[in-house]
Amino acid sequence: MRPKEQLKVGQEDLFRSHLNQILNHKHPLYVLAESIEWEVFEREFGEFYVEDFGRPGLSIRLVVGLHYLRSAYGVSDEEVVERFLENPYWQYFCGFEYFEHEFPLDSSSLTRWRKRVGTDGIEKLLKETWETAKRGKLVKESHIKRVNVDTTVQEKAVAFPTDARLYHKIRGVLVREAERAGIELRQNYNRLGKKALRRQGQYSHARQAKRARRETKRLKVYLGRVMRDIKRKCDKPTKKLQHFLSMAERIYNQQRTDTNKVYSVHAPEVECISKGKVHKRYEFGCKAAMATTSRGNWVVGIDVVHGNPYDGHTLKSTIEQVKRIVGKKPSDVYCDKGYRGCSGDVPGTSVHITNKKKKSVSPSEWKWLKRRQAIEPIFGHLKSENKLSRNYLHGKNGDRINAILAGCGFNIRKLLRAFFLFIFKWLVFLYQDRKSKQYSLNLIQYTK
């Protein structure tokens, strides 16, 4: 059922103070709450609810506001709901009229709402941050003419993959699913597998490679025995059991030099990506492509691409996303050398690669080429402040949603800083004006 238009207000609220009467109207969160057009989300997400059937859904502004706060402050679903009770500005931002003393929802409701709207719905949250910046005259049409594009790795919340750990993990999953299917195994190796995994870690830490390999082989033998036992006793396994059996086959047979390997049991979409970093040679997750404006450094496009493609092959989809969000295709795109040979993928847009010498281009063009480096610290902010460094959301859709929400959080933080600086400049102006008036009065008294 569609959410109610107004939040719950009863007779007990008649003698309570409204939040807009006790909050500072110049606070950045208050100004931002008044700047966002929340009616847009009511229209866009109203189609995901039936008209008159079932229990009324949660307020759309409440859920959208919590996602904005979650991504802007880099907190989890559980923490954003807990901190909601402590902060009246957060409550006003989410559309509440009075201060609330009870949790408005369970944190699992945010997960279900993300699944309901999907990646296209989350992308509309990023679009509204751009529209809010336009209404606040923080960006102009000229900002979208030139964009910077680059890729990074969004790591998944998985343990570092080793053969021993994978053998032990998938064997435990097979044992669990066999018990649920009513299959009586000859031996489950739970106790022996745990003991062998502990010894393998101890030998590896002590750099006793021969003993560590022996324990790894023992874990592989345990996995093979459980797999063969299940296949003998179950001719027609369930769909879920068949899925884990095929995954166990891949883990059991994969070699060091193979491609498309399984690096995690609960997240098989994880890929091994090497970006040439000295401190972190391999990263396990997926590749994320991002586009930012050369002027202002606003995130106007961010998404993930599975399959570990060449950086240049992600350019077309990135520019298409930029067009969906800002409504206009950029005329100039500035990339690093990883995008060489892909200038023809986006007709109507000039692709500039930063491998030119200063003497070969004009001074103005050289200035914009140097501005491409501004996208690098943005990746650092997204990873340290907006949860791009480690993704805890499930599946491939979870990868996309987490990346887009990180871009939303970055733009929200820019909006908050812009509103704070506006107030700061206004206070400085008042101080200088008062100081000049006092100086004039002193001068008049002195002349008299």
C-alpha positions in Angstrom: 0.0 0.0 0.0 1.2 3.5 -0.7 2.8 5.4 2.2 0.7 8.0 4.0 1.2 11.6 2.9 1.9 12.9 6.4 3.7 11.3 9.3 1.8 10.3 12.4 0.7 13.3 14.4 -1.8 12.8 17.3 -3.4 14.8 20.0 -0.5 14.3 22.4 1.6 16.4 20.0 -0.5 19.6 20.6 1.7 20.8 23.4 5.0 19.8 21.8 7.3 22.2 20.1 7.8 21.9 16.3 11.3 21.1 15.2 11.3 24.1 12.9 10.8 26.3 16.0 13.7 24.9 18.0 16.3 24.3 15.2 18.7 26.8 13.7 17.3 27.7 10.3 20.8 28.5 9.1 22.2 25.0 9.9 23.5 23.3 6.7 21.2 20.2 7.2 18.2 22.4 7.7 19.0 24.4 4.6 19.6 21.2 2.6 16.3 19.8 3.8 14.5 22.8 2.4 16.5 22.8 -0.9 15.7 19.2 -1.9 12.5 18.6 -3.9 11.1 15.6 -2.0 8.0 15.5 -4.2 10.2 14.1 -7.0 10.8 10.9 -5.0 7.1 10.6 -4.2 6.3 10.6 -7.9 9.2 8.4 -9.0 8.9 5.7 -6.3 5.1 5.8 -6.0 4.8 3.1 -8.7 6.5 0.6 -6.5 3.5 0.5 -4.1 0.0 -0.7 -4.7 -2.9 1.7 -4.3 -5.2 0.3 -1.6 -4.0 -3.1 -0.3 -2.1 -4.2 2.7 -0.3 -2.2 5.3 0.8 1.4 4.5 4.4 1.6 3.5 7.1 3.7 5.1 7.4 7.3 4.3 9.4 7.7 1.1 11.1 10.9 2.4 12.1 9.0 5.5 13.8 6.2 3.6 15.4 8.4 1.0 16.6 10.8 3.8 18.2 7.9 5.7 20.0 6.7 2.6 21.4 10.2 2.0 22.6 10.5 5.6 23.9 6.9 5.5 26.1 7.6 2.5 27.1 11.2 3.5 28.4 10.2 7.0 29.6 6.7 6.0 27.6 4.7 8.5 25.8 1.4 8.3 22.1 0.8 8.2 22.0 -0.1 11.9 24.0 3.0 12.9 22.0 5.5 10.8 18.8 4.3 12.5 20.3 4.5 16.0 21.8 8.0 15.4 18.5 9.1 14.0 17.1 9.3 17.6 19.9 11.4 18.8 19.9 14.1 16.2 16.9 16.5 15.7 18.4 17.8 12.5 18.4 14.3 11.0 14.8 13.9 12.0 13.8 17.2 10.4 15.8 16.2 7.3 13.7 13.0 7.1 10.5 14.9 7.2 9.4 14.7 10.9 7.5 17.5 12.4 8.2 16.7 16.1 11.1 15.1 17.9 10.8 11.3 17.9 11.8 9.1 20.8 11.3 5.7 19.1 12.9 4.0 16.1 10.9 4.9 13.0 11.8 1.6 11.3 14.0 -1.4 11.5 17.3 -1.3 9.7 16.3 -4.3 7.5 13.6 -2.1 6.0 16.4 -0.2 4.2 17.6 -3.4 2.6 14.2 -4.4 1.4 13.6 -0.9 0.0 16.8 -0.9 -2.0 15.8 -4.3 -3.5 12.4 -2.8 -4.4 13.6 0.3 -6.2 16.7 -1.3 -7.7 19.8 0.4 -9.2 17.7 2.6 -11.5 15.8 4.0 -8.4 19.1 4.6 -6.5 20.4 6.5 -9.5 17.6 9.0 -9.2 19.0 9.9 -5.7 22.2 10.9 -7.4 20.3 12.9 -10.0 18.5 14.9 -7.4 21.8 15.9 -5.8 22.8 17.5 -9.1 19.4 19.2 -9.5 19.7 20.6 -5.9 23.1 22.0 -6.7 21.7 23.7 -9.8 18.8 25.2 -7.9 21.3 26.6 -5.4 23.3 28.1 -8.2 26.3 26.1 -7.2 26.8 24.7 -10.7 26.2 26.1 -14.2 25.6 24.6 -17.6 29.3 25.2 -18.4 30.3 22.8 -15.6 29.1 19.8 -17.6 31.0 20.6 -20.7 34.2 19.1 -19.4 34.4 15.9 -17.2 37.1 13.8 -15.8 36.8 10.0 -16.1 38.7 7.2 -14.3 38.3 3.8 -12.7 39.1 2.3 -9.3 38.4 -0.9 -7.4 35.5 -1.3 -5.0 36.5 -4.1 -2.7 34.0 -6.6 -1.4 33.7 -7.6 2.2 35.3 -11.0 1.8 38.3 -12.6 3.6 41.6 -12.9 1.7 41.1 -15.9 -0.5 43.4 -18.9 0.0 43.0 -22.4 -1.2 42.8 -23.8 2.3 40.1 -21.4 3.4 38.0 -22.0 0.3 38.2 -25.8 0.6 37.1 -25.6 4.2 34.3 -23.0 3.6 32.7 -24.8 0.7 32.9 -28.2 2.5 31.0 -26.7 5.4 28.4 -25.3 3.1 27.9 -28.7 1.4 27.6 -30.5 4.8 25.0 -28.0 5.9 22.9 -28.2 2.7 23.1 -32.1 2.8 21.7 -32.1 6.3 18.8 -29.9 5.2 18.1 -32.2 2.3 18.1 -35.2 4.6 21.3 -36.8 3.2 23.2 -38.9 5.7 26.9 -38.4 5.0 29.5 -41.1 5.8 31.6 -38.4 7.5 31.3 -34.6 7.6 34.9 -33.8 8.6 33.8 -30.7 10.6 36.2 -31.4 13.5 39.1 -32.6 11.3 38.7 -29.8 8.8 38.8 -27.1 11.5 41.9 -28.7 13.0 43.6 -28.8 9.6 42.8 -25.2 8.7 44.2 -24.0 12.0 47.4 -26.0 11.4 47.7 -24.6 7.9 47.6 -21.1 9.2 50.2 -21.8 11.8 52.6 -23.4 9.4 52.1 -20.6 6.9 52.8 -18.0 9.6 56.0 -19.9 10.6 57.0 -20.1 6.9 57.0 -23.9 6.9 55.7 -24.2 3.4 56.0 -27.9 3.0 53.9 -28.6 6.1 51.3 -25.9 5.1 50.9 -27.5 1.6 50.3 -30.9 3.3 47.4 -29.5 5.4 46.0 -27.7 2.3 46.0 -31.0 0.4 44.3 -32.7 3.4 41.5 -30.1 3.3 41.1 -30.7 -0.5 40.8 -34.4 0.2 38.1 -33.8 2.7 36.2 -31.7 0.2 36.5 -34.3 -2.5 35.1 -37.0 -0.2 32.1 -35.0 0.8 31.3 -34.1 -2.8 31.5 -37.7 -4.0 29.4 -38.9 -1.0 26.6 -36.4 -1.8 26.6 -37.4 -5.5 26.3 -41.1 -4.7 23.4 -40.6 -2.3 21.5 -37.9 -4.1 20.6 -38.4 -7.8 18.3 -35.4 -8.0 19.7 -32.6 -5.7 17.7 -29.5 -5.0 18.4 -26.3 -7.0 20.4 -24.8 -4.1 22.4 -27.9 -3.4 23.2 -28.2 -7.2 24.4 -24.6 -7.2 26.9 -25.3 -4.3 28.0 -28.6 -5.9 28.9 -26.8 -9.1 30.7 -24.1 -7.1 32.6 -26.8 -5.2 33.6 -28.5 -8.5 35.1 -25.1 -9.7 36.9 -24.6 -6.4 38.2 -28.2 -6.3 39.5 -28.1 -9.9 40.7 -24.5 -10.3 44.5 -23.9 -10.7 46.7 -21.0 -10.0 46.8 -19.7 -13.6 43.1 -20.2 -14.4 40.8 -17.3 -15.2 37.3 -16.7 -13.8 38.2 -18.3 -10.5 36.0 -18.4 -7.4 37.4 -16.2 -4.6 34.5 -16.3 -2.2 31.7 -18.7 -1.5 29.1 -16.2 -0.4 30.1 -13.7 -3.1 31.1 -15.6 -6.2 30.9 -12.4 -8.3 34.2 -11.2 -6.7 37.1 -10.7 -9.2 40.8 -10.3 -8.7 41.9 -7.0 -10.0 45.5 -5.6 -10.2 45.8 -1.8 -10.6 49.6 -1.6 -10.2 49.6 -0.4 -6.6 52.8 -1.0 -4.7 51.1 -1.3 -1.3 48.2 -3.5 -2.5 49.1 -5.6 -5.5 45.7 -7.4 -5.8 42.3 -6.2 -4.8 39.2 -8.5 -4.7 35.9 -6.8 -5.7 34.8 -5.2 -9.0 35.9 -2.2 -11.1 34.1 1.1 -10.5 34.0 3.8 -13.2 33.4 7.4 -12.2 32.9 10.8 -14.0 33.3 14.2 -12.2 33.1 17.7 -13.5 36.4 19.4 -14.2 35.0 22.5 -12.5 33.7 22.0 -9.1 34.5 18.2 -8.8 30.8 17.1 -8.6 30.2 13.4 -9.1 27.9 13.1 -12.2 28.3 9.4 -12.9 29.5 6.4 -11.0 28.8 2.7 -11.6 30.5 -0.7 -11.4 31.4 -3.0 -14.3 31.9 -6.7 -13.8 34.3 -8.8 -15.8 37.4 -6.7 -15.2 37.2 -5.0 -18.6 39.8 -2.6 -20.1 39.4 0.9 -18.7 38.6 2.3 -22.1 35.7 -0.1 -22.7 33.9 1.4 -19.7 33.9 4.9 -21.2 30.7 4.6 -23.3 28.6 3.4 -20.4 30.0 6.1 -18.1 29.1 8.9 -20.6 25.6 7.4 -21.1 25.1 7.5 -17.3 26.3 11.2 -17.2 23.7 12.0 -19.8 20.9 10.3 -17.8 21.8 12.2 -14.7 22.5 15.7 -16.0 20.5 15.6 -19.2 23.4 16.5 -21.4 26.4 14.8 -22.9 29.7 16.4 -22.1 31.7 17.9 -25.0 35.2 17.1 -23.6 36.3 14.1 -21.6 39.7 14.0 -19.9 41.2 10.5 -19.1 44.5 8.9 -18.3 46.5 6.5 -20.5 44.2 3.6 -19.7 41.6 5.0 -22.1 43.8 5.1 -25.2 42.2 3.9 -28.4 38.6 4.5 -27.3 38.0 8.0 -28.7 35.6 6.6 -31.3 33.3 4.9 -28.8 31.5 8.2 -27.8 30.7 10.1 -31.0 30.1 13.8 -30.5 32.5 13.9 -27.5 36.2 14.7 -27.7 38.4 12.3 -25.6 41.6 13.9 -24.3 44.4 11.6 -23.1 46.9 13.0 -20.6 50.0 11.8 -22.6 50.7 15.1 -24.4 53.6 17.5 -23.9 53.0 21.0 -22.8 54.4 22.5 -26.0 52.0 20.6 -28.2 48.8 22.1 -26.8 47.5 25.5 -26.0 47.8 27.0 -22.5 44.0 26.7 -21.9 43.9 23.1 -23.0 47.0 22.3 -20.9 45.1 23.7 -17.9 42.2 21.3 -18.4 44.5 18.3 -19.0 46.2 19.0 -15.6 42.8 19.2 -14.0 42.2 15.5 -14.7 44.3 14.7 -11.7 41.6 16.2 -9.5 39.6 12.9 -9.8 42.2 11.0 -7.8 41.6 12.5 -4.4 37.9 12.2 -4.9 38.4 8.4 -5.0 40.2 8.7 -1.7 37.3 10.7 -0.1 34.7 8.2 -1.4 36.6 5.3 0.1 37.4 6.9 3.4 34.2 8.8 4.0 31.4 7.3 1.8 31.8 3.5 2.1 33.3 2.8 -1.3 36.4 1.1 0.2 34.5 -2.0 1.3 31.1 -3.1 0.1 28.9 -5.1 2.4 25.8 -5.2 0.1 24.9 -8.6 -1.4 25.3 -9.5 -5.1 26.0 -7.6 -8.3 23.2 -5.2 -7.7 24.6 -4.5 -4.2 27.9 -3.5 -5.9 26.1 -1.0 -8.1 23.9 0.4 -5.4 26.8 0.9 -3.0 28.9 2.8 -5.6 26.0 5.1 -6.6 25.2 5.8 -2.9 28.9 6.7 -2.4 28.5 9.3 -5.2 25.4 10.6 -3.5 27.1 10.9 -0.2 30.0 12.9 -1.8 27.7 15.3 -3.4 25.6 15.7 -0.2 28.8 16.6 1.7 29.7 19.2 -0.9 26.2 20.7 -0.6 26.6 20.9 3.2 30.0 22.6 2.9 28.6 25.0 0.4 25.7 26.0 2.7 28.1 26.3 5.7 30.5 28.5 3.7 27.6 30.7 2.6 26.6 31.2 6.3 30.3 31.8 7.2 30.7 34.4 4.5 27.5 36.1 5.7 28.8 36.2 9.3 32.1 37.6 8.1 30.2 40.3 6.1 28.2 41.3 9.1 31.3 41.5 11.3 33.1 43.6 8.7 30.1 45.8 8.3 29.7 46.3 12.1 33.5 47.0 12.4 33.4 49.6 9.6 30.4 51.3 11.3 32.2 51.4 14.6 35.2 52.9 12.9 33.1 55.6 11.3 31.5 56.5 14.7 35.0 56.7 16.3 36.2 58.9 13.5 33.2 61.3 13.8 33.7 61.5 17.6 37.4 62.2 17.1 36.8 65.0 14.5 34.3 66.7 16.8 
